[in-house]
Amino acid sequence: MIRRLMMFALLSAISLMPSVQAENPGDESLTLVVMDPLSAPLACDCVKGYAQRDYEALAAFLKTKLNQEVKVVFSESLADATEKSEGKVDLIVGKHSVVMADAKEAKKNVRPVARLSDQKDLLTQTGLIVVRSGDSAKSVADLKGYRILFGPADCDEKSKAAIALLKKNGIAIPEKLEVAASCSEAAVTMVELPAETKVAAVVSSYATPLLEGCGKVKKGELRIIGETEPVEFITLFAAD
């Protein structure tokens, strides 16, 4: 599936990069950095047929079409990937907001050229506001006075979009956000707190199947009470 959806986008991106071989005459390979959290090496295989995107197969397919080596580097951060690839980055595929934030930090110019659709043909994702199943909150507006676990600032669905949703529902945003590094950390932290604690968390829509599938929480242990506006999800970028 990924080969079919990404082939045209990748070839289009490569066509926009006439300087790649000219600037690297001794190295004609293309380096594809994969930061997609649903790629096989960066996810678990707990849910059959989910989060196992095969970018190595894509690289092999591109090699036959381009008659050119395609090196794939998997990493959750652009800085780490750049170190692994000895500084060579031609294409990047990952969460839009994360790649943009990492590129800004690394002072690397990147431009989006395509988006990857999911199993429902959506190009976007959302942040989900969740509480424990026995919590009294029925909607986002009920979260006044709650402890809320946000995601990292570079994850728009769990930070920027979530803040907008909470403000829209009259919920005061603390000066310093309480941040969980991952959806699983947020979910586990929440369920392990004492029952009387009023707490909610923001998790990514794409991650919810993995929370139960990988045993982070029990089935039915969490309940969704709100959803953010859609934000860009997996995007293919060309680097300068």
C-alpha positions in Angstrom: 0.0 0.0 0.0 2.7 2.4 0.9 4.6 1.8 -2.3 1.5 2.7 -4.3 0.7 5.8 -2.4 4.2 7.2 -2.1 5.8 6.3 -5.4 4.5 9.2 -7.4 5.1 11.6 -4.5 8.7 10.5 -4.0 9.5 10.6 -7.7 8.0 14.1 -7.8 10.1 15.2 -4.9 13.3 13.8 -6.4 12.5 15.7 -9.7 12.6 18.9 -7.7 16.1 18.2 -6.5 18.4 18.6 -9.5 21.3 19.5 -7.3 21.5 16.2 -5.3 23.9 14.4 -7.6 25.8 17.5 -8.7 26.6 18.4 -5.1 27.6 14.8 -4.2 29.3 13.4 -7.3 30.9 10.6 -5.3 27.7 9.5 -3.7 24.7 8.9 -6.0 22.5 7.4 -3.3 19.4 9.1 -1.9 18.9 9.2 1.8 15.3 8.8 3.0 14.8 9.7 6.7 11.8 8.0 8.2 10.3 9.5 11.3 6.8 8.0 10.7 5.5 6.6 14.1 3.5 4.0 12.2 6.6 2.6 10.4 7.5 -0.9 11.5 10.8 -0.1 13.2 9.3 2.8 15.2 6.1 1.0 16.3 5.1 -2.3 17.8 3.3 -5.1 16.0 0.7 -5.6 18.6 -2.2 -4.8 16.4 -2.4 -6.9 13.3 -2.1 -5.0 10.1 -1.5 -1.7 11.8 1.6 0.5 12.3 3.8 -1.7 10.2 4.5 0.5 7.2 7.4 -1.0 5.2 9.7 1.7 4.0 12.5 -0.8 3.2 10.2 -2.3 0.6 9.6 1.2 -0.8 13.3 1.8 -1.0 13.9 -1.4 -2.8 11.1 -0.5 -5.3 12.5 3.0 -5.9 16.0 1.5 -6.5 14.7 -0.5 -9.4 12.8 2.4 -10.9 15.6 5.0 -10.4 18.6 2.7 -10.9 20.0 4.4 -7.8 20.7 3.4 -4.2 18.2 4.5 -1.6 19.3 4.5 2.0 16.7 4.4 4.7 17.4 5.9 8.1 14.8 5.3 10.9 14.7 7.7 13.8 12.3 9.6 16.0 14.3 12.8 15.6 15.9 14.5 12.7 19.0 15.3 14.7 19.6 11.6 15.5 18.8 10.6 11.9 21.3 13.2 10.5 24.0 11.8 12.8 23.2 8.3 11.6 23.4 9.3 8.0 26.6 11.4 8.5 24.8 14.6 7.6 23.1 13.4 4.3 19.4 14.0 4.2 17.5 14.2 0.9 13.9 13.2 1.8 12.1 13.1 5.2 8.8 11.5 6.0 7.2 11.9 9.4 4.6 13.9 11.4 4.3 17.3 9.9 4.7 19.4 13.1 7.5 17.2 14.4 9.6 17.4 11.2 9.0 21.2 10.9 10.1 21.7 14.6 13.2 19.5 14.2 14.2 21.1 10.9 13.9 24.6 12.5 16.1 23.5 15.4 18.7 22.0 13.0 18.5 25.2 10.8 17.7 22.9 7.9 15.4 24.1 5.1 12.7 21.6 4.2 9.5 21.8 2.1 6.5 19.6 2.1 5.7 17.9 -1.2 3.1 15.3 -0.4 1.0 13.7 2.4 0.5 10.0 3.1 -3.1 8.9 3.7 -4.1 6.4 6.4 -6.2 3.3 6.2 -9.3 5.5 6.1 -7.9 7.7 3.3 -7.5 10.6 5.7 -4.5 12.9 5.4 -4.9 14.3 8.9 -5.0 13.3 12.5 -6.6 14.7 15.7 -5.9 15.0 19.4 -8.3 13.1 21.6 -9.2 14.3 25.2 -9.5 11.2 27.3 -10.5 10.5 30.9 -10.8 7.3 32.9 -14.0 5.3 32.1 -15.4 5.9 35.6 -14.7 9.7 35.6 -17.7 12.0 35.9 -16.7 14.3 33.0 -18.9 14.0 30.0 -17.4 16.7 27.8 -14.4 19.0 27.5 -16.4 21.7 29.3 -16.5 19.5 32.4 -12.7 19.7 32.8 -12.6 22.8 35.0 -10.0 22.2 37.8 -8.7 19.0 36.2 -5.1 18.1 35.9 -4.4 17.7 32.2 -1.6 15.8 30.6 -0.5 17.4 27.3 1.9 16.2 24.6 5.2 17.7 23.6 5.0 21.2 22.0 6.1 19.8 18.6 3.0 17.5 18.5 0.3 19.9 17.3 -2.5 17.5 18.0 -1.5 17.1 21.6 -0.5 20.7 22.3 -1.5 23.6 20.0 -4.8 22.1 18.8 -5.6 20.7 22.3 -5.1 24.1 23.9 -7.4 25.7 21.3 -10.1 23.1 22.1 -9.8 23.6 25.8 -9.9 27.4 25.5 -13.0 27.2 23.3 -14.7 25.2 26.1 -13.8 27.7 28.8 -11.0 25.7 30.4 -8.1 27.7 31.8 -4.7 26.7 30.5 -2.0 26.5 33.2 1.0 28.8 32.7 3.3 25.7 32.7 1.8 22.7 30.9 2.2 19.2 32.3 3.7 17.2 29.5 3.9 13.5 28.9 6.6 12.4 26.4 4.3 9.9 24.7 0.7 8.8 24.4 1.4 5.6 26.3 3.1 7.6 29.1 0.1 9.9 29.4 -2.3 6.9 29.5 -0.3 4.9 32.0 0.2 7.9 34.3 -3.5 8.7 34.3 -4.7 5.2 35.1 -2.2 4.7 37.9 -3.3 7.9 39.7 -5.6 7.5 42.7 -9.2 7.1 41.7 -10.2 10.5 43.3 -7.8 12.4 41.2 -9.5 14.5 38.5 -7.3 14.0 35.5 -7.5 14.0 31.7 -4.9 13.4 29.0 -4.5 14.3 25.3 -3.5 11.4 23.0 -3.0 11.2 19.3 -5.9 9.6 17.3 -3.5 7.3 15.5 -2.1 6.0 18.7 -5.3 4.9 20.4 -5.4 1.4 18.8 -1.9 0.7 20.2 -2.7 1.8 23.7 -5.0 -1.2 24.2 -3.4 -3.5 21.6 0.0 -3.2 23.3 -1.4 -3.6 26.8 -0.7 -0.1 28.0 -4.2 0.2 29.3 -7.0 -2.3 29.6 -9.9 -2.4 27.0 -12.5 0.2 28.0 -10.3 1.8 30.7 -10.3 5.1 28.9 -13.1 7.2 27.5 -13.0 9.9 24.8 -14.8 13.2 25.7 -13.4 15.5 23.1 -11.6 15.8 19.8 -9.4 18.6 18.4 -9.6 20.1 14.9 -7.6 18.0 12.4 -4.0 18.8 11.9 -1.5 17.7 9.2 -0.2 14.1 9.8 2.4 12.1 7.8 4.1 14.4 5.3 6.9 13.9 2.8 9.5 16.7 2.8 12.3 17.5 0.4 15.4 18.9 2.1 17.7 21.5 0.5 
